[in-house]
Amino acid sequence: MRRLLLGMVFALANPAFASPSTDLKAVVDQHWRWWLENHPVEATSLGVHDWDMLLDDISLGAADRQAADEQKFLDRMTAIPDAGLSDNERVDKGVLAEILRTDVAGNRFGERQMLFTTYYSWPQGFAGLADNLPFRTGHDYESYVARLSQYPQYNAEAMKITRAAVAGGYVQPCAVLEGFEKTITGVIAASPEQTRFYAPFLRAKPVDMDEAAWTALKSRAAAVIRDSVEPEYKRFADYYLAEYKPHCRASVGASEMPQGRDWYALQVRLHTTSDLTPEQIHQKGLSEVARIRAEMDAVAKGAGYPSRAAMIAHMRSDPASYVTTPRALLQAAAYQNKLIDGLLPRYFGKLPRLTFTVKPIPAETAEGTTTAYSQPGSIESGVAGVYFVNTSKLDQRPLYELPALTAHEASPGHQLQLSLQQELALSEFRKHVASFTAYVEGWALYTEHLGAEMGLYDTPEKDMSRLSYEMWRACRLVVDTGLHSKGWTKAQAIAFMHDNTALTDANIEAEVNRYISWPGQALGYKLGELKIRELRARAEKTLGSKFDLRAFHDEVLGLGPVPLDVLEREVDSWVAARAR
């Protein structure tokens, strides 16, 4: 019935006499309601409780229906002329159109059936179900248990899709799957009460429940975890080992899959929001590698080393670069973050209210994943963001990486940007849906460069590490396109990373596995950062003494995530206005 009513809205909206602004607002508002209905878990996290008992429908049938709906939204919006729209409305139109176009295009490929990478899987996603949900009332806990109880159906649908993917040749390469089963079985614990699923029930009783009801609900949650959730994790692990892994792909490049070359081209477009070809990106990467390498040589020479390679070898092997306990690494990361916190008001006029914390990456994924990542919080749900730090393989987690790593993943990178995004006076979908890799990751990489101005790299080793991190992202342009459009092997990719960065072997292995299993995503970082640096340099040259760095940062962040062409247009308009 709800879908029928939504179809009636499509048919009746946008009468001929409406203005462009009215027409666009109707599309934007209806799309937002539609998006919430199709993402019930995220709706709950945003304080919309109409679908609290539901999980997302991940079936291919649902994907087809959603793509058809998105095409209708796109058609309606394309018919709205830009003339008569305000600057902000034109940004709304451009952002939503880009999201809809790439969603519709992506649904045409068989690769949509590939539901996991080395960076994400549905078992890991479900294990973190509680992370951004509110837990204030008895209803919040009841809805959470209802969602846990639906995991057998959810897992069955995901496995059905994955079986079809295997049959069609849409599988991950064998080269990246070593130990993947641990990310599934590692979620299972000795008792339900020790699992991540049960964590919300370790908090204080909600005030609107009596003790007996609370005790009964906790008992029911434990039973659901034991009898419904954990058996499904074992079921998928058994399937993965017996049926998926034996059919993994010998090749590593996306172009080797059915429709792979065209699909990779779409991923390049999706993650860079540019029309650059893989070959153009590859060449840009080689140019950046050469430039950064010269800077690294200069740092090594200034520090008294005979070569860049000699300095990096010493850094990698120096015991003083490492701690010996997970707690010590978390403490060092937290201290680094507080040092940066004290500098932020010098560089930003507007700072977010939402806080974040520092936690270790879950043990079942840590050994095979990246060195750190960020998880946004939610103002509506009362959930802080998380800066996740990898505390496995401590002899591969050098302290000299922490300044650049913390700037990127915490502040002024992801946590600052993602938290501030929720507080902007923008359309709801721009605050909560828009997430363009080139903008989001480009900003975070830009803040690593900003860290030099902030004084974060106060030793040659830290400065070399900062350049190594920039080199890491430049290498991605070369390696990702090399793997997926030029026939590179995994060994070639690892050798290129090892020769040009100061990353440890464990980090390089995890990163290359990520690029192989998640084509195109790694391209957005460097291209986005280069665009932001280009726009800043242009603004500084045009404005001269009128240039205000804090105001520039506020302008870039105040747009929320946008495609790079929209970012350029809006920043240029801002510069022109200030130049008058």
C-alpha positions in Angstrom: 0.0 0.0 0.0 2.8 2.4 0.9 4.5 1.8 -2.5 1.2 2.4 -4.3 0.8 5.7 -2.6 4.4 6.6 -3.5 3.6 5.9 -7.1 0.7 8.2 -6.9 3.0 10.9 -5.6 5.2 10.4 -8.7 2.2 10.7 -11.0 0.7 13.8 -9.4 3.8 15.9 -8.5 5.1 18.9 -10.4 2.0 20.5 -11.9 2.7 22.6 -15.0 2.2 25.9 -13.2 4.7 25.2 -10.4 8.0 27.2 -10.3 11.4 25.5 -10.7 12.0 26.0 -7.0 8.7 24.4 -6.0 9.2 21.6 -8.5 12.7 20.9 -7.2 11.6 21.0 -3.5 8.9 18.5 -4.3 11.4 16.1 -5.8 13.9 16.5 -3.0 11.3 16.1 -0.3 9.7 13.0 -1.9 13.1 11.5 -2.5 14.1 11.9 1.1 10.9 10.2 2.3 11.5 7.4 -0.2 15.1 7.0 0.9 14.2 6.7 4.5 11.6 4.0 3.7 14.1 2.0 1.8 16.8 2.4 4.5 14.9 1.7 7.7 17.9 1.1 9.9 19.5 4.4 8.9 16.0 6.0 9.3 16.0 4.9 13.0 19.5 6.3 13.5 18.2 9.7 12.2 15.3 9.7 14.6 12.6 8.6 12.1 10.8 5.7 13.8 8.2 4.7 11.2 10.1 1.5 10.2 11.9 0.6 13.5 11.2 -3.1 13.3 12.6 -3.6 9.8 15.9 -4.4 8.1 16.9 -3.1 4.7 15.6 -5.2 1.8 18.8 -6.3 0.0 17.1 -8.5 -2.6 17.9 -8.0 -6.3 14.2 -7.4 -6.8 14.2 -4.5 -4.4 17.3 -3.2 -6.1 15.5 -3.2 -9.4 12.4 -1.4 -8.0 14.6 1.2 -6.3 16.5 1.8 -9.5 13.2 2.3 -11.4 12.1 4.7 -8.7 15.4 6.6 -8.9 15.1 6.9 -12.7 11.7 8.5 -12.2 13.1 11.0 -9.7 16.0 11.7 -12.2 13.6 12.3 -15.1 11.5 14.7 -13.1 14.5 16.6 -11.9 16.2 16.8 -15.3 13.1 18.5 -16.7 13.5 21.3 -14.1 15.4 24.3 -15.7 18.3 25.8 -13.7 17.0 29.2 -14.5 15.0 30.4 -11.5 16.9 28.2 -9.0 19.0 29.7 -6.2 22.7 28.8 -5.9 21.9 26.3 -3.1 19.0 24.8 -5.1 21.4 24.2 -8.1 23.7 22.4 -5.7 20.8 20.3 -4.5 20.0 19.4 -8.1 23.5 18.6 -9.1 24.2 16.5 -6.0 21.0 14.5 -6.2 21.3 14.0 -9.9 24.8 12.6 -9.5 23.7 10.1 -6.8 20.7 9.0 -8.9 22.6 8.6 -12.1 25.4 6.4 -10.6 22.8 4.3 -8.7 20.8 3.6 -11.8 23.9 2.8 -13.9 25.4 0.5 -11.2 22.3 -1.6 -11.0 22.7 -2.7 -14.7 25.9 -4.7 -13.9 26.2 -8.2 -12.6 28.9 -6.9 -10.2 26.1 -5.6 -8.0 25.8 -9.2 -6.7 29.3 -8.9 -5.1 28.3 -8.2 -1.5 31.6 -8.2 0.2 35.2 -7.0 -0.1 38.2 -7.3 2.2 37.0 -4.0 3.7 33.3 -4.8 4.3 30.9 -7.7 4.4 27.3 -8.1 5.4 28.2 -10.3 8.5 30.5 -7.5 9.7 27.9 -4.9 8.9 25.3 -6.7 10.8 27.7 -7.2 13.8 27.9 -3.4 14.0 24.1 -3.0 13.7 23.8 -1.4 17.2 26.6 1.1 16.6 24.5 4.0 15.4 21.1 3.1 16.8 19.5 4.9 19.8 19.1 2.9 23.0 17.1 5.2 25.3 13.7 3.5 25.6 12.3 0.1 25.9 11.0 0.5 22.4 14.5 1.1 21.1 15.6 -2.3 22.6 12.6 -4.1 21.4 13.1 -2.9 17.9 16.7 -4.0 18.0 15.8 -7.5 19.1 13.2 -7.6 16.4 15.9 -6.8 13.9 18.3 -9.4 15.3 15.6 -12.0 14.9 15.3 -11.3 11.2 19.0 -12.1 10.5 18.2 -15.7 9.2 16.1 -14.2 6.4 18.6 -11.5 5.7 21.5 -13.9 5.6 19.6 -16.3 3.4 18.9 -13.5 0.9 22.6 -12.5 0.9 23.7 -16.0 0.4 21.2 -16.5 -2.5 22.6 -13.4 -4.2 26.2 -14.7 -3.6 25.4 -18.1 -5.1 24.1 -16.3 -8.2 27.3 -14.2 -8.3 29.5 -17.3 -8.2 27.5 -18.9 -11.0 27.9 -15.8 -13.1 31.7 -15.4 -12.4 31.3 -12.3 -10.2 33.7 -13.5 -7.4 36.6 -12.0 -5.5 40.1 -13.0 -6.5 41.8 -15.9 -4.6 44.7 -13.6 -3.9 42.8 -11.4 -1.4 40.8 -14.0 0.5 43.4 -15.5 2.9 41.9 -15.6 6.4 38.6 -14.0 5.3 36.6 -16.7 7.1 37.9 -15.3 10.4 35.9 -12.1 9.8 32.8 -14.4 9.9 33.5 -16.9 12.6 35.3 -14.3 14.8 31.9 -12.7 15.5 30.8 -15.8 17.4 31.7 -15.9 21.1 31.6 -18.4 23.9 28.3 -17.0 25.1 25.7 -14.6 23.6 26.5 -12.1 26.4 30.1 -11.9 25.1 29.2 -10.9 21.5 29.0 -7.5 20.0 25.3 -8.0 19.4 24.6 -8.1 23.2 26.7 -4.9 24.0 23.6 -2.6 24.2 22.2 -4.8 27.0 25.3 -4.2 29.2 24.1 -0.6 29.7 21.8 0.7 32.3 18.1 -0.3 32.2 15.9 2.2 30.2 13.9 4.3 32.6 10.5 3.3 31.0 11.0 -0.5 31.7 10.6 -2.2 35.1 13.2 -4.7 36.3 11.2 -7.8 35.3 10.6 -6.6 31.8 14.2 -5.6 31.4 15.4 -9.0 32.6 13.0 -10.8 30.3 14.1 -8.7 27.3 17.8 -9.4 28.0 17.1 -13.1 28.2 15.2 -13.0 24.9 18.0 -11.1 23.2 20.5 -13.7 24.4 18.3 -16.5 23.0 17.9 -14.7 19.7 21.7 -14.3 19.4 22.3 -17.9 20.4 19.6 -19.6 18.4 19.0 -17.3 15.4 22.0 -15.1 14.7 25.1 -17.2 15.5 23.9 -20.3 13.6 23.6 -18.1 10.5 27.2 -17.0 10.9 28.3 -20.6 11.0 26.1 -21.3 8.0 27.7 -18.6 5.9 31.2 -19.6 7.1 30.6 -23.2 6.0 29.2 -22.1 2.6 32.2 -19.7 2.1 34.8 -22.5 2.8 33.0 -25.2 0.9 31.5 -23.4 -2.1 32.7 -19.8 -2.5 36.4 -20.0 -1.8 37.0 -23.0 -4.2 35.5 -20.9 -7.0 37.5 -17.7 -6.3 38.9 -15.9 -9.3 42.5 -16.5 -10.4 42.8 -13.1 -12.0 42.9 -9.9 -9.9 41.7 -7.2 -12.3 38.1 -6.1 -12.5 38.4 -6.0 -16.3 38.6 -9.8 -16.2 35.0 -10.2 -15.0 32.0 -10.2 -17.2 31.2 -6.5 -18.1 34.3 -5.7 -16.0 35.9 -3.0 -18.1 32.7 -1.0 -18.4 31.9 -1.6 -14.7 35.4 -0.4 -13.7 34.9 2.8 -15.8 31.7 3.4 -13.8 33.6 2.9 -10.5 36.2 5.4 -11.7 33.4 7.9 -12.4 31.6 7.1 -9.1 34.6 7.6 -6.9 36.3 10.5 -8.7 33.2 12.4 -9.9 35.4 13.2 -13.0 35.6 12.2 -16.6 39.2 11.1 -16.4 40.0 7.8 -18.0 42.0 5.1 -16.2 45.0 5.9 -18.4 44.9 9.6 -17.6 44.7 8.8 -13.9 47.5 6.3 -14.2 49.8 9.0 -15.7 48.7 11.6 -13.2 49.7 9.1 -10.5 53.1 8.5 -12.0 53.7 12.3 -12.1 52.7 12.7 -8.4 54.9 9.8 -7.4 57.9 11.4 -9.1 57.2 14.8 -7.4 56.7 13.4 -3.9 59.7 11.1 -4.3 61.9 14.2 -4.8 60.5 15.7 -1.6 61.2 12.5 0.3 64.8 12.5 -1.0 65.2 16.1 0.3 63.9 15.2 3.7 66.3 12.2 3.9 69.2 14.3 2.9 68.4 16.9 5.4 68.2 14.3 8.2 71.6 13.0 7.3 70.8 9.8 5.5 72.5 8.8 2.3 69.2 8.1 0.6 65.4 8.0 1.0 65.5 4.2 1.1 68.1 4.2 3.9 66.0 6.5 6.1 62.8 4.5 5.5 64.7 1.2 6.3 65.9 2.7 9.6 62.4 4.0 10.4 60.9 0.6 9.7 63.4 -1.3 11.8 63.9 1.1 14.8 62.3 -0.5 17.9 61.7 3.0 19.3 59.1 3.4 16.5 56.8 0.8 18.1 54.8 0.1 21.2 54.2 -3.3 22.7 50.6 -3.2 23.9 47.3 -2.3 22.2 46.5 0.1 25.1 49.8 2.0 24.5 48.9 2.5 20.8 45.4 3.7 21.6 46.8 6.1 24.2 49.3 7.5 21.7 46.5 7.9 19.2 44.3 9.6 21.7 47.1 12.0 22.8 47.9 12.9 19.2 44.2 13.7 18.7 44.1 16.0 21.7 47.2 17.8 20.5 45.4 18.5 17.2 42.2 19.6 19.1 44.2 22.5 20.6 45.1 23.8 17.2 41.7 23.6 15.4 40.3 27.1 16.3 43.2 28.6 14.4 42.2 27.0 11.2 38.4 26.6 11.4 35.7 29.2 12.2 33.0 26.5 12.7 33.6 23.3 14.7 31.1 20.5 15.2 29.4 19.7 18.5 29.4 15.9 18.1 32.3 14.2 19.9 34.2 11.0 19.0 36.2 8.4 20.7 39.1 6.0 20.0 38.6 2.3 19.8 40.5 -0.8 18.5 39.4 -2.3 15.2 37.4 -5.5 16.0 39.8 -8.4 16.4 38.1 -10.6 13.8 38.9 -8.2 11.0 42.0 -6.4 12.3 44.7 -8.6 10.9 43.4 -8.3 7.3 42.3 -4.7 7.2 43.7 -1.2 7.0 45.7 0.6 9.7 42.7 2.7 10.8 39.3 4.0 9.8 36.5 6.3 10.9 32.9 5.7 11.8 30.5 8.6 11.9 28.4 9.2 15.0 24.8 10.4 15.1 23.4 13.5 16.8 19.9 12.1 16.7 20.8 8.8 18.2 23.2 10.3 20.8 26.1 8.2 19.4 29.6 9.5 19.3 31.8 8.9 16.3 34.7 6.4 16.4 38.3 6.6 15.3 39.2 2.9 15.0 42.9 2.1 15.3 44.4 -1.3 14.3 46.0 -2.8 17.3 47.0 -6.1 15.7 50.6 -6.8 14.5 52.0 -4.0 16.7 55.4 -4.4 15.1 53.8 -3.1 11.9 52.1 0.0 13.5 54.8 2.7 13.8 54.3 5.7 16.0 55.7 8.1 13.4 52.5 7.5 11.3 50.1 8.7 14.0 50.2 12.5 13.2 49.1 12.0 9.6 46.9 9.1 10.4 45.0 11.0 13.1 44.7 14.1 11.1 43.1 12.0 8.3 40.8 9.7 10.3 39.9 12.0 13.3 40.4 15.8 13.2 40.5 17.8 11.1 39.7 15.0 8.7 36.8 12.5 8.8 35.4 13.0 12.2 35.3 16.8 12.0 33.9 16.8 8.4 31.3 14.0 9.0 30.1 15.5 12.3 29.9 19.0 10.9 27.9 17.7 7.9 25.1 16.6 10.2 24.8 20.2 11.6 24.7 22.1 8.3 21.6 24.0 7.2 21.2 21.8 4.1 18.6 19.5 2.6 18.3 16.3 4.6 19.7 14.1 1.8 22.8 16.3 1.5 23.4 16.0 5.3 22.8 12.3 5.5 23.0 10.6 2.1 25.6 12.5 0.0 29.0 10.9 0.4 31.3 11.4 -2.6 34.6 9.7 -2.2 36.6 12.4 -4.0 35.2 15.0 -1.6 35.2 13.1 1.7 38.5 11.3 1.2 40.0 14.3 -0.7 39.3 16.5 2.3 40.8 14.0 4.8 44.0 13.8 2.7 44.1 17.6 2.3 44.1 17.8 6.2 47.3 15.6 6.2 48.9 18.3 4.1 47.4 21.0 6.4 49.1 19.2 9.3 52.4 20.5 8.1 51.1 24.1 8.6 49.8 23.1 12.0 53.2 21.9 13.0 52.3 18.2 13.4 55.4 16.8 11.8 58.1 18.1 14.2 60.7 15.4 13.5 62.2 14.3 10.2 60.7 10.8 10.7 57.2 12.3 11.1 57.7 14.5 8.0 58.9 11.5 6.0 55.9 9.6 7.2 53.6 12.4 6.1 55.2 12.3 2.7 54.9 8.5 2.7 51.2 8.8 3.4 50.8 11.3 0.5 52.9 8.9 -1.7 50.6 6.1 -0.6 47.6 7.9 -2.1 49.6 8.8 -5.2 50.6 5.2 -5.6 46.9 4.3 -5.5 46.3 6.1 -8.8 49.0 4.0 -10.4 48.2 0.7 -8.7 44.4 0.7 -8.9 44.4 1.5 -12.6 47.3 -0.8 -13.1 45.5 -3.7 -11.5 42.1 -3.1 -13.1 42.9 -1.7 -16.6 46.5 -2.5 -17.4 46.8 -6.2 -16.3 49.1 -5.7 -13.3 49.6 -8.6 -10.9 49.3 -8.4 -7.2 53.0 -8.8 -6.9 53.6 -5.8 -9.2 51.3 -3.7 -7.1 53.0 -4.7 -3.8 56.5 -4.1 -5.2 55.4 -0.6 -6.5 54.0 0.3 -3.0 57.1 -1.1 -1.2 59.5 0.8 -3.4 57.8 4.2 -3.1 56.3 4.4 0.4 57.4 3.9 4.0 54.4 1.7 4.8 55.2 -1.6 6.5 54.7 -4.9 4.7 51.5 -5.7 6.6 49.9 -2.4 5.7 50.9 -2.8 2.0 49.5 -6.3 1.8 46.2 -5.1 3.4 46.0 -2.1 1.1 46.6 -3.9 -2.1 44.0 -6.5 -1.2 41.6 -3.6 -0.6 42.3 -2.1 -4.0 41.8 -5.5 -5.7 38.5 -6.3 -3.9 37.1 -2.7 -4.1 38.0 -1.4 -7.5 38.1 2.4 -8.0 37.4 3.5 -4.5 41.1 4.3 -3.8 41.3 6.8 -6.7 39.1 9.5 -5.0 41.6 10.4 -2.3 44.4 12.0 -4.3 42.2 13.5 -7.0 40.0 15.1 -4.4 43.0 16.4 -2.4 44.6 17.9 -5.6 41.4 19.7 -6.4 41.0 21.2 -2.9 44.7 22.3 -3.0 44.2 23.8 -6.5 41.1 25.7 -5.3 42.9 27.0 -2.3 45.9 28.2 -4.3 43.6 29.9 -6.8 41.8 31.6 -3.9 45.0 32.8 -2.3 46.3 34.2 -5.6 43.0 36.0 -6.4 42.3 37.3 -2.9 45.8 38.2 -1.7 45.5 39.9 1.6 41.7 39.3 1.6 42.3 35.5 1.8 41.2 34.0 5.1 42.1 30.3 5.6 39.5 29.7 8.2 36.8 31.1 5.9 38.1 29.0 3.0 37.8 25.8 5.1 34.4 26.8 6.3 33.2 27.3 2.7 34.5 23.9 1.6 33.0 22.1 4.6 29.8 24.2 4.5 28.8 22.7 1.2 28.8 19.1 2.5 29.9 16.4 0.2 29.6 17.4 -3.5 31.0 16.3 -6.8 34.3 18.0 -7.6 32.9 20.1 -10.5 30.2 21.5 -8.1 32.9 22.2 -5.5 34.9 24.1 -8.0 32.0 26.1 -9.2 30.9 27.1 -5.6 34.4 27.9 -4.4 35.0 30.1 -7.4 31.7 31.9 -6.8 32.8 32.4 -3.1 36.1 33.8 -4.2 34.5 36.2 -6.7 32.1 37.5 -4.1 35.0 38.2 -1.6 37.1 39.8 -4.3 34.6 42.6 -4.9 
